[in-house]
Amino acid sequence: MIGFGLRLAVAGGREALTRLIVIAAAVAIGSGLLLTTLAGVNAVNSQLTRYASIYPNASTGGDVDRLWWSTRDDYFHGTQIIRIDVAATGPNADTPAGIPSTPGPGEFYASPALRELFAAHPANQLSDRYPGRDLGAVGPAGLTSPDTLLAIVGGTPESVGKLPNARKVGSVGDTPALPEATVNLILGVIAGGLLFPVLIFIGTATRLSAARREQRFAAMRLVGATPRQISVVAAVEATAAAVVGTAVGFGLFYAFRGPLAGIPFTGMPFFPGDMSLGVLDVLLVALGVPAGAAVAAQVSLRRVRISPLGVTRRVTPRPPRAYRLIPALLGVAVLFFAIGFRPATSDGQTAVFLPALLLVMAGLVFAGPWLTMVGARVLARYANRPATLIAARRLADNPKAGFRAVSGIMLALFVTSVAVGVITTIVDNRGPAPVGSTDAGTVTTVFDEKAASVPDTVFADLRAIPGVRSATALRENPELTPSGEVGVVACADLPSAYGRCVEGATVAEVPLGLSRWRESASSTTVWQAARVTLDELQRLPVVSMVVGTDGSAAAVEHTRTVLELAYPTFWVGPNVPGDFESDFADTLRGWEQLANVIIVASLALGGCSLAVSVIGGLTERRRPFSLLRLSGAPVRVLRRVVALESAVPMLAVAAVAIGMGLLAAHLFLRAQMDYTLVAPQPGFYLIVVVGLAACLGVIASTLPLLERLTGPETARSE
């Protein structure tokens, strides 16, 4: 029966060959995207693993020579620079990844991206921060991404041991445990948003011309074929096309792996080697896709296995009931409940939010047929044209079939709407200082070790920088707040751009950066008096330096360089308010970009699934349409029927998915961060609209087949 099934698949005429090619092409695209998704998950995990090697664990025993290690953060134009200071305590100390040997005092390695910045900007803005001999570039093994800005600086054990967060490392490979469960969970949800449309696409393709094949197999049953033989023939036919398509999909993946690695899906591009596949990934696709195609063929022919007459004894399926809404409503109810009863621990929060979101996702897919039926009935009630009425009645008659091809779009749009809504809101609430504000031109360094005073040479160097307007030293507040983030300053030294003292005060209490969190500094700000006299003030140690500039990049970066050279034991490099937030926002925007990629890919897959579904529907309904044409129905009316049957469920699903996604994002933000949802940027809606328009275009491209498939000769019953 296997040989017979192959002959039917290959030598069954032009229709069979066309079906085989379409299924193989669909499986090739789907399996290629599936491989890309799996490789992307592996690439992100590789990035995170190398990132973890930048923060190795302290050594607790053994006789090997230790390596002093201190990882600190610096910034340039709002982008993070990772600085690693190392010092070997003996000849057998481990070597940091990506470099041939541990640098000694006065030596350093820099990543290729950082070296490009050295060459592109004046030395006093960046490269002067790393005095000494440049030993070369850090290799890929020590970088999370080709764009990583990293410097590995050598020192003595005594100097590195005094730096913040310094530790003795026995092996650089002793990396801390990353929250892999959380990361894999996020990536799994995002990947699921793309995998589901891929599987829908493959399943739709393997069901192409299912009705015609059912009739052919029913005839075989009537002449004596057993259900088992029919199952083997159907599985062979679907599996043959799926095997060819899967092989082509592997070829497409490896052909485009390099360009795909360069796309910053997560805010950073990958190395080509990161986009790798494990043995399990290869087996999953190579065996799972053909097996899935065979299962889809079995499911589509279930009526034939029951009885050969089951194909002709078709009845209208029972309409879906409103109880299908219950899972989605329960998920929303849990999110509402979490607003007032948020668990205190992160594990508890995950145990509440994750099942709620998964319940909403599953509930939307489960409720999809009912929503399609309701939409079709509303469309039929207000229909004023024959095409609209026919399309609505057909959708209402079998809403499961109408929803099946667009279910992947619903899930992908829901996942990405939640992600984009959450990311947009967090970025809006935690973004960098506004351009042109006083904060955007303020550079602050908080000393790790308090200084008795600031040398006059430091003030002279700072004030000599073009664009610097003020340089102020803040001293320790003897009455520290619980957070310890308030210093004191003489009112005469307080720059006017940052406010003034209350009437009659000589010393003021001020934040260490001369501005409060999320409140930009202003000349109208009035600072409260401190219970410190001017004489007492001069005896207090200096805890921070605040330099006001005109906001130009040259002035800001030159100021950073001067402060870092004067105070090399910084914890976080002299920073502008919002540096960390800007870097954090860039990371979130990377995930938002990944969500947008999923939207585009899922809509493209949805359009292809709809196109295959339309072609299959035209092939299966060629005789009824032919009879309608013979009875006087114009071809344009039939085209409108086919277009409405596909477009109405897709547009309705898109609206429901986006609305539910933004609602879930709002409830999550209120419960987790007490934020109110900020509407996504217009670019999000533009991507969705353009994607849906592209889907409609794909559907429209199949409509010219209608006239050719429904000629008068098709109406014959023999």
N, C-alpha and C positions, 0 to 999 in steps of 0.2 A: 504493500500500500504506500510505502514511502516513495518508491519510484513512480507510481501512478500519480501521487500528489505532486511530485516535481514536474511531471509532464503536463498536468493541468495548469500548474503555475506558469510554465514557460511556453507551452504550445497550445494555450487555450484561446488563441486569436488575439487580435489587436487590443481588445478590451482587457483581457487578462494581463497582457504584457504592460499596458498602460498602468493598470492597477499595481502591478509589481514594481514598476519604476517609481510611482508616486509614493508607495509605502516605503521603499528603500530610501528615497530622498528625504522623506519625513523623519525616518529613523536616523538617518545620517545627521541631519541638523539637530535632532533631539539628543542623540548620544554625544555629539560634539559639545553641545552646551552642558550636558551632564558631566562630561569629563572635565570641561573647563571649570565648572562649579566645584567638583571634588578637588581639582588641582589648586583652585583658589583657596579653599579651606586649608589645604596642606601648606600653601605659601604663607598664609597669615600665621599659622602655627610656627612655621620656620622663623618668621620675623620676630615673633614673640619670644621664641627660644633664644635667639641671638641677642635680643634686647635684655633678656634676663641675665645673660653672661656679663653685662655691663655692671650688674649689682651682685657680685658673688658673695657667698656666705663666708663669714669669718671662720678660720680654722680653729678647732678645739683640741687637737692632739696630734701625735705623730712626731717623727724626727726630721721631716723634710724642712728645707729652708723655706721661710715664709716670704710672702710678697706683701709689702704695705700697699694698701689700696684705698683711694678716696674718689668717689664719683660726685661731681658737682655740676650745677646747671649754669649756663651763661646764655646770653641772648644777643642776636644781631638782627636788626630790622624786624624785631618781633618773632624771629625764628630761633628755636632752641639750639644751643650748642652744648653738647655733652663733653665735659672735661674730666678725664681720668688721670689722677696723679698716682704714680707707682714708684716703688723703691724696693729693690731686691735686698734681702738680708743675708744672702749667701749665693754661691755659684749655682746651686741646684734649685733655686726658686723657679716656680712656674712662670711661663711667658704669656702675656695677654694674647688672646686670639687675634689673628689678622696681621701680626707683625713678627719679624724674624727673631728679635731679641728685645729684652726689656731695656728701655732707654735709661741712660744714666743722668746725673745732675746736669742741667743745661742742655738737654736733648729732648726732642719730641717727635712724634709721628702725627700726621693729620690725614683725615679722610680726603679722597679725591674732591668731593664737593666743597669741603672747607678750603682746600688748596686753591680751587677756582675762585673762591671769594677773596683769598689773600691777593691773588693776582689782579682782581677786578676793582679793588678799593685801596685807598691810601693806607699806608702802614699804621698811621696813628689812629685809624678807626678800627682796626681788627688785628693785623698780624703782630703788632707790637705787644699784644697781650701774651704772646708766646715767645719770649726771648730765648735765644740759644740756637743750637744747631738743628736744622731740619733734616731728619734721617730718612724721610720718604713717606710714602702713602700707606695707610691702613688698608689691608686687603679685605675682600668680601666676607671672609669668615668672621671678622670683627665688626661688621656693619649690619644694621637691620635693613638698610635699603641703600640703593645707589645714591640717594639724596641725603643720607645721614651726615650731619655736621658733627664730627668727633675729633678730639685731640687727646692723645695719650702722652702725658708729660712726665719726664723722669725727675727724680729728686733724691734726697738722702733719706734714710729711715727716720732720722730725727725730724726733718722738715715735713715729710708726708704724715708722720704719726701725729703731728699737731693739727692737721687739717680736720675740718668737720667730717663726721661720719667715717673717719679713718678706721681701718680694720686690718688685721693680719690674715692673709688668704693662703691656704695650703695648696689649693687647686682652683684654677679659674673655672673649671667645669662644675664646681660646687655651686650651682645656681639656686636661688630661692625658688620655692614652689610658686608658680604662677597660678592664678585662679582659673585653671584650665577648664574646670567644669562650667564656670560662668562664660568664658570666652567661647568654648565649643557650643554652649547653649545659644549664645547670640548668633554665632555663625550658622548654627543649625537652623535656627528660625529664619534667618535671611536666605540661606540656601534653599530651605523648604519653599520660600516664596517664589523661587525660580524653578525648583525641581517639579513642583506640582504642575505648572503649565507644560513643562517638558513631557511629563508622563501623560498628561491629557492629550498633547499633540500626538505622541506615539500611539496612544490608544485609539484616537480618532482615525488616524491613518490606517491602522490595522483593521478597522471596522468598515473601511471603504467598500462600497457595493455589497454590504452585508446581506441586504434583502435579495439581491440577485443570486448570491452564492447560496443563500438558504433555499431558494427555489431549486437550484441545481442539485444540491445535496438531498433535498426532499425527493427529487426524482430518483436519485440513486437509492434512497431508502426503499422506494416503492418497487424497485427491481431486485431487491434482496440484500442491499448493503446493511451491515449491522451498525448500531450506534458507535461502537468502538472504531470500526473502519472509517466512518465519517469523521470522527474526532481526529484520527491520525491524518487523514487527507487535509482537513482544515488546518491542523497544527503545522503540517509540513509546508503548506502554501504560505502561511503567515511567517513561519520561522525562516524560510528561505529568503524572503525579502528583508526580514529583520537582520539576518546575519550579514547580508551584503551591505545594508545600511550602516550597521555597527562598524564594519571594517572601514567604510568610507569615513565615518565619524571619527575614528582613531586617526586617520590620515589628516582630516581637517584640523583636529586638535594639535597635532605635532607640527603642522604647517604654519599655524598661526600662534603657537605658544610664545614665541619671542615677542611679537608685537603686543600680545595681550599682557605679558609681564610688565611692559613699560607703561601701562595705563594705571594711574594712581587710584585704584578702586577704594583703598582705605586711607587716602591722603598721602601715601608713599608708594612709589613703584616697587615692583618685585625684581629680584634677580631672576634671569630666565631659569636657572636651576631650581628656584623655589617652586616653580609651577610643575611639580613632579607628581607622579602617580605611584601609589603603593601597589603591592601585589593584590591586596584586597580590593582596591579601587578598580584595577583592571578586570579582575574576575567579576566584580559586581556588575560592571557595564557589559563585558563580553558575554557573560552568561545570563545576567538578569534581564537585559533588554530583549533578546530573542525569546527567553522564557515568558516575559511579560506579554510579548506579541502573541505567543501561542495561547496563553491564558485568555487574552482578549478575544481571540478567534473562538475559543471554546464557549465563552460567555455569550458571544453574539449568535451562536448557533444552538442555544439551549432548547429552542422550540423544536428543532429538527430531531434532537436526541430523544425528546419525549414522544413525539409521533411525527411521521412524515406529513400528516395532514395539519400539523400545528401551524405551518406556514400560511395555509389558506384560511384557517379558522382564527382570524385575528379579531380581537375585540378592543374597544377603547379601554386603556388602563384606568384603574381607579384614580381619581384626582387626589393629589397630596392634601393633607389636612393641616390645620393651623397649629397643631401640636409640635410641628417641626420648628417653630420659633422658640420653644422652651429652652434649649441649650444656650442659644445666643443671649436670651434675656437673663438667664441665670448668671452667665459670665459678666454681663453689665451690672447686675445686682451685686456681685462680689466686689467689683471695682467701686461701686457706690459705698458699700459697706467699709471698704478699706480707708475711705476718707476720714471717717471718725474713729476707726479702730486699727490704725496702722501698727503692725508688730514692731517691737523695739530693735530686734536683731535683723541683720541682713538675710540670714537663713530663713527667718520667719517671714520677711517681706517677699523673698523669692517664692516661698511656699504659698503665698496668697496671690501675688500678681501673675506669676507664670501660669498656673492652672486657669486663672480667670481669662487671660488673653488667649490661651489655647482653646478654652471652652467657647469663647466668642468666635474664633476662627473656624472651629469645627461646626459650630452652630450656624454660621453663615452658609457653609457648604451644604449642611443638612436642610436648611430652610430655603435654599436656592430654588428648587422646583416649585414650592408654594408661592414664593415671591414672583416667579415667572408666570405662574397661572393667574395670580391676581392682576399682574400688569397686563396680561393678555385679555382678561375679561374687561378691564377698564378700557383698553384700546378698542375692543369690540363694541362696547356700549356707545362710544363716541365716534365710531367709524362712520364716515360719510362717503367712502369710496369702496368699490368692490375689492380692490387689492388689499386695502387695510382690513376689511372684514374677513377675507379668506385667510390672511396671515394670522390674524388674532385668533380665529377659530382653530386653526391648526396648532398654534402654540398652546392654547387652552386644552386641546385634545391630548397632547403629549408633552407637558411642560418639562418632564425629566430629560427628554431628548433635546429640547430647546436650550436647557440650562447646561447640559453636559459639556459642550464645546467651550463655554465661557466661564466654567467654574474655576479654572486656573487663573483667569484674569481677576476674578473676585478675590481669591486668596492673596494673590500678589499685591493687588492694590490696597487691600486691608493692611498687610504687613508693612508695606512701604509708607502708607499714610500714617500709621502709628509711629514709625521711625522718624519720618520727616517732621511730624508734629512735635514730637519730644525734642528732637535736635534743634529745630528752629526756636523753640521756646527757651531752651537752656542757653543757646548762643545769644539770644536777645537779652537774657538776664545776667549772663556772665561774660559778656563780650569785652573787648579791649576798650581803653579810654577813647572817648570821641575825638575824632580828628579836629585839631584846632583848639582844643581845650587846654587849660593850664596843666592838667595831669598828663596830657600826651607829650608835653615837653619837659616833664620832671623826671630826673634820674635820682634814685634813692639807693643807698647802700646801708644795710644794717650790719654793724660789726659783730663778728662772732665772739671776739674778745674785746672788751671795752678798752678804749684808749684814753690816756690821761689828757691828751689834747691833740689838736690837728696841726701839724707843722705849717708854718707860713708858706713854705714852698709848694705845698699841695694847693692852698688857696690861690697862690700866684699862678700855678700851672692851669688850674681850672678857669680862672678869670681871663686868662690869655687865649682861651679857645674862642674862636669866632662863633657868635650865637649864644654864648653863656651869659645869662642876665644876673644870676645870683648864686652864691654858694654859702650854705648855712650848716653849722654844726649843731646838732641837738644833743643835749646831755641827759643823763639818767635822772628819772623822776624818783626822788626818795620815797614818795608815796605811790608806789606802782599799783596800777589797776590789776585785777586778776589776770588779764591777758598779757600784761607787761608791754603793751604797744603804745604807751603814752610817754613822751619825753617832755623836757622843759627847754625854753629858749628865752633869751633876753628880748624884750619887746623892741629894743632898738635894732636888733639883728634880724627881726622878722621881715622878710620881703613883702612889699605891699601887695604883690600879686596873690599872696596866700592868706590875706586877711590882716586884722589888726587886733591889738589887745583891748580888753575891756577898759573903760575909762579909769585912770588912776593906777593901773597895774604896771609893774616893771618887768615881771617874769610871767610867761604864759605856759599853760599846759597845752601841748599840741600832739597830734599823732606823729609817729616816727617818720611818716612820709609827707607831713603837712597837709594831708587830706584824709577824710574818712572814707571807709569802704563804700563804694558806689555813689559817693558824693564828691563831685569835682571841686577842687580848691577854687576860691573866689576872693576877690578883693573886698567883698562885703562881709566875709565871714568874721565873726567876733569870737576870740578865744578867751576862755576864762583865766583868771589870775591863778598862779601857782603859789603855794605857801613856801616859797624859797626866795631868799634875798639875792641881790646881785653878787654880794661877796660869797655867799654859799654856792651860788651857781658856778663860779669859776673853779671851785674845788671839786665839782662833780665830774665823773668820767664822761667822755663822749660815746654815745651809743649809735649814732647814725649821722650820715651826711646827706643833705638834700640839695641838689643842683637844679636850678631853673634855667631852661634853655628856650630858644625860640621855636622848638619843635622840629627843626630840620634834622634829617637823618645824620648828616655830618657832625653836627654839634652833639647829638645824643650819643653816637658811637664813640666819638673822640673823648667825651666825658667818661664813658664806661672804661675806656682803656686807661685813662689817667687814674681813676679810682682803683681799678684792679691792680695796677702796678704799685700803687701806694699801699694798698691793703690786700695782699695776695691770699689771705686766709678767708676769703669770702665764702659764705655758704651757698647762697644764690647770687650770681653776679649782679652788680649794680643794675637795677631794673626800672623800667617805666611802669607805672600802674597799668595793669592790663597785659603785661608781657605773658605771664602764665596763662591768663584767661584767653589771650589771643592764640597761643599755642594750643591750648585745650580746645578752643573753638575751631581751629584748623583741623584738629583730629576729628572732631565731631562732623565737620563739613566733609571730611573724607568718607565717613560712614554714610552721610547723606548722599554723597555722590554714588556710593555703592547702591543705596536704595533707588536712586534715579536710574542706574544701569539696570536694576531688576525690573523697574517699571517698563523701560524701553524693551527689554528682552521679553518680558512676559506679554506685553501687548503685541509684539511681533509674532511670538508663538501663538497667541490667541487669534491673531488675524490669519495665520497659516492654518490653525485648527479649524477656524470657521470656513476658510476657503475649501479645505478638504471635505468638511461637512457639507458645504453647499454642493460641491461636485458630486459627492455621494448621494445627496438628496435628489439632485437633478437626474442622476442615472437611475435611481430607484423609482422616481415619479415621472419618468419620461412619457409613459402611456397616459396617465391622467392629464398631464399638461397638454399632450397632443390632442386629446379629446376636447379640452377646453379651447384650444386653438381652432379645431374644426367647428366648434359650436359658436365661434365668433369672437372669442376673447383675443384682443391684440397682444402681441408679444411684449409690449411695454408694460401692460398690466401684470403679466406673469413675472416679468423682471422685478416689478415693484413688490410683488408678493414675496419672492425669494429674498430680496434685500431687506424687507421689513422683518421677516422671520429671523434673520441673522442679526440685524442692527438693533432691534428693540431689546432683546435680552442683554446684549452687550452693554448698551448705554445704561439700561436700568441697573445692571449689576455694578457698573462702574460708579454710579451715583451712590448706591447703597454701601458699597465697600469703602469708598472714601469717607462718607458720612460717619459710618460706624468706626472707621479707623481714627478719625479726628476726635470722636467722642471718647473712645478708649484712651487715646493719648491725653486728653484733658483730664479724665478721671485719674489716670496714673500720675500726672503731674501734680494735681491737687493733693492726692494722698501722699505722694512721696516727697515733694519739694515745696508744696504750698504755692505753686506757680499757676497762673491762669494761661491757658493755651494761647499762643501767639499764632495767628494764621500763617501758613506756609507762604514763602515768597512766590511772586507771580510765575517764576520759572518752573515751579512744581506743576502748577495748573497748565502751563504752556506745554510741558512735556506730556502730560496726560492727554490734552486736547490733540496735540500733534500725533501722538501714538494712536489714539482712537480714530483719528482721521485716516491714518495709514492703514489701520485695520479695515475701515470702510472701503478704502481704495483697493485693498486686496480682495475684498468680497466683490467689488464692482468688476474686477478683472475677470471673474469667473462667469459673469452674466452673459457675455456673448455666446457661451456654449449652449445657452437655453434654446436659441432658435435652431441650432444645428441638431440638437438632441430630440427635439419635439416636432419633427416633420410629420407629414400625414402618414408616411409608411409605418411610423411607430405605433399608430392607433390600431393596427391589425392585432387580432386576438390569437392568431394561430402561432 
